[in-house]
Amino acid sequence: MQSNKRIAILSGGGDCPGTNAAIRAITKKAILEDGLEVIGIMDGFDGMIHNRFRTLHYDDVSVGILTQGGYDFGTSNIANPITLDQKRR
């Protein structure tokens, strides 16, 4: 489904219980009810800084996501876009 509107999901800390359920709920609602394209930012803020992302489709979050540990686009609590910006000044 092509959309002019999109949202991004980024996990900017360590894994925690409920992350996969939240990703699943946000993605499904955004696609089905709001017609949005959903982008998963890979490896947290590091992925945002280095432009690493992938489109999430309904099927990506429909089968088995709730029982697996940690979602497959990763997380990072190392990269900090604020300090990176300050270094550029």
Sine and cosine of phi, psi and omega as CSV:
sin_phi,cos_phi,sin_psi,cos_psi,sin_omega,cos_omega
0.00,0.00,0.85,-0.53,0.06,-1.00
-1.00,0.00,0.66,-0.75,-0.01,-1.00
-0.63,-0.77,0.49,-0.87,0.11,-0.99
-0.99,0.10,-0.20,0.98,0.00,-1.00
-0.92,-0.38,0.58,-0.81,0.03,-1.00
-0.52,-0.86,0.37,-0.93,0.13,-0.99
-0.78,-0.63,0.35,-0.94,0.04,-1.00
-0.86,-0.52,0.57,-0.82,0.08,-1.00
-0.91,-0.42,0.77,-0.64,-0.03,-1.00
-0.71,-0.71,0.73,-0.69,0.09,-1.00
-0.95,-0.30,0.95,-0.32,-0.17,-0.99
-0.97,-0.23,0.43,0.90,0.04,-1.00
-0.51,-0.86,-0.34,-0.94,0.04,-1.00
-0.97,0.23,0.25,-0.97,0.07,-1.00
-0.89,0.46,0.54,-0.84,0.05,-1.00
-0.53,-0.85,0.39,-0.92,0.02,-1.00
-0.85,0.52,0.68,-0.74,0.05,-1.00
1.00,-0.08,-0.15,0.99,-0.02,-1.00
-0.88,0.47,-0.73,0.68,-0.01,-1.00
-0.90,0.44,-0.62,0.78,0.03,-1.00
-0.90,0.44,-0.64,0.77,0.02,-1.00
-0.92,0.39,-0.70,0.71,0.03,-1.00
-0.87,0.50,-0.69,0.72,0.00,-1.00
-0.89,0.47,-0.75,0.66,-0.04,-1.00
-0.91,0.43,-0.70,0.71,0.00,-1.00
-0.89,0.46,-0.72,0.69,-0.04,-1.00
-0.90,0.43,-0.75,0.67,-0.03,-1.00
-0.89,0.46,-0.72,0.70,0.00,-1.00
-0.90,0.44,-0.70,0.71,-0.02,-1.00
-0.86,0.50,-0.67,0.74,-0.03,-1.00
-0.96,0.27,-0.78,0.62,-0.14,-0.99
-0.97,0.24,-0.71,0.71,-0.13,-0.99
-1.00,-0.08,-0.51,0.86,-0.10,-1.00
-0.93,-0.36,-0.14,0.99,0.02,-1.00
0.91,0.42,0.50,0.87,-0.04,-1.00
-1.00,-0.05,0.46,-0.89,0.22,-0.98
-1.00,0.07,0.69,-0.72,-0.04,-1.00
-0.92,-0.39,0.80,-0.60,-0.01,-1.00
-0.94,-0.35,0.76,-0.65,0.10,-0.99
-0.99,-0.17,0.87,-0.50,0.03,-1.00
-0.99,0.14,0.84,-0.54,-0.05,-1.00
-0.97,0.24,0.72,-0.69,0.12,-0.99
0.86,0.52,0.66,0.75,0.13,-0.99
0.89,0.46,-0.60,-0.80,-0.06,-1.00
-0.90,0.43,-0.46,0.89,0.06,-1.00
-0.87,0.49,-0.65,0.76,0.04,-1.00
-0.92,0.39,-0.59,0.81,0.03,-1.00
-0.92,0.39,-0.68,0.74,0.00,-1.00
-0.89,0.45,-0.64,0.77,-0.08,-1.00
-0.98,-0.19,0.25,0.97,0.12,-0.99
0.85,0.53,0.74,0.68,0.05,-1.00
-0.94,-0.35,0.89,-0.45,-0.02,-1.00
-0.42,-0.91,0.20,-0.98,0.13,-0.99
-0.52,-0.85,0.48,-0.88,0.04,-1.00
-0.97,0.26,0.72,-0.70,0.07,-1.00
-0.99,-0.14,0.76,-0.65,0.03,-1.00
-0.96,-0.29,0.30,-0.95,-0.02,-1.00
-0.80,0.60,-0.71,0.71,-0.02,-1.00
-0.91,0.41,-0.44,0.90,0.01,-1.00
-0.89,0.45,-0.46,0.89,-0.07,-1.00
-0.91,-0.42,0.19,0.98,-0.09,-1.00
-0.99,-0.10,-0.58,0.82,-0.12,-0.99
-0.91,-0.41,0.90,-0.44,0.16,-0.99
0.98,0.18,-0.06,1.00,-0.07,-1.00
-0.91,0.42,-0.55,0.84,-0.07,-1.00
-0.96,0.29,-0.40,0.92,-0.04,-1.00
-0.99,-0.16,-0.16,0.99,0.02,-1.00
-1.00,0.03,0.46,-0.89,0.01,-1.00
-1.00,-0.02,0.89,-0.45,0.02,-1.00
0.97,0.25,0.72,-0.70,-0.02,-1.00
-0.99,0.12,0.36,-0.93,-0.20,-0.98
-0.99,0.16,-0.01,1.00,0.11,-0.99
-0.99,-0.10,0.04,1.00,0.20,-0.98
0.97,0.23,0.04,-1.00,0.00,-1.00
-0.52,-0.85,0.29,-0.96,0.05,-1.00
-0.42,-0.91,0.69,-0.73,0.10,-1.00
-0.90,-0.43,0.35,0.94,-0.03,-1.00
-0.99,-0.13,-0.77,0.64,-0.07,-1.00
-0.93,0.36,0.64,-0.77,0.01,-1.00
-0.72,-0.70,0.97,-0.24,-0.07,-1.00
-0.90,0.44,-0.39,0.92,0.01,-1.00
-0.95,0.31,-0.73,0.68,0.01,-1.00
-0.94,0.35,-0.52,0.85,0.06,-1.00
-0.89,0.46,-0.71,0.70,0.03,-1.00
-0.88,0.47,-0.65,0.76,0.00,-1.00
-0.91,0.41,-0.53,0.85,0.03,-1.00
-0.93,0.38,-0.47,0.88,-0.02,-1.00
-0.97,0.26,-0.35,0.94,-0.07,-1.00
-0.97,0.25,0.00,0.00,0.00,0.00
